[in-house]
Amino acid sequence: MKNLKALTPQAWVAMALAIVAAATFITGMIIPPPGEVHPSIIQGIGLMIILVAIFFAWDAVIRGLNTKFEHGKTKITVSQKPTSENEKDS
């Protein structure tokens, strides 16, 4: 429980979006016709997952971690904060 209290609002929003995405997919599988998910549902879930990644990256930036964004092939990298000036350059 101690770790949950330390979460930032960005992390809470990201977790909520992940739950909504999962619930949307499950609902899409249940609603008639069962087993068929409309392409708009898949697209909406994909957008929610992208928002989850953005909110978690935002949370990492606020916590002071090194965060790297790339647009080509879409990469988001989060690593621990460097401990010395020499590590920042490499």
N, C-alpha and C positions, 0 to 999 in steps of 0.2 A: 504493500500500500504506500510505502514511503516514496517509491519511484513514481507512482501515479500522481502524487501531489506535486512532484517536480516538473511535470510536463507543461509545456507552454501552450497557449491557445492554438498555435499553428499545428501542434501535434494532435490536439484534441479534434480539430477540424479535419485533419487528414484521416484520423481513425474513423470519424463519423462518415466521411465520404467513402471509405473502404467498405464500411458496413452497408451503406446505402447501395453501393455498386453490387455487392454480393446479394443483397435482398432483391434488387432489380433483376438480376440474372435468374435467381430462383423463381421469382414471380413470373418472369417471361417464359420459364419452362412449364409452369403450372397452368397459366391462362390458355384457353383453347386457341388454336389446336395444340394439345400438349406435345412437348418435345420439339416444337419449332419455335425458334427465337427470331423475331423480325430483325432485319439488318439495322434498323434504327436503334434497337435496344443494344446491340453489340457496339455501335458507334457511341452511344451515350455512356456505356460502361467504360469504353476506352478513354473517353474524355474525362470521366471521373477519376480513373486511375492516373491519368496524366496530372490532374489537379492534386491527387494524393502525393505524387512524387515532388511536385513543386512545393507543396506545403511542408513536406519533410525536409526538403533542401533549405527552405526558408528558415525552418526551425534550427537546422545545423548552422546556418550563417549567424543567427541570433546567439547561439551557444558559443560562437567563436571558432568553429571548426573550419578547416580549409574546404571550400566547395568549388568545384569546377563544372561549368556548363559547356556543352558542345552542341551545335545545331545539326551538323551533318551526322546522320545515323542516330541522333538524339542520345547523348550520354550525360549522365549526372554523376559526378564522383564526389564523395565526401570522405575526408581523411582526418586524422587527429591533427591538432594544432602543432606546428613545429616547435621544438624546444630551444633552438638556437638560430641565429641569423644565417649561419652557413647552410642549414637545412632548407631555409626558405628559397635560396637561389637554385637548389638542385631540383 
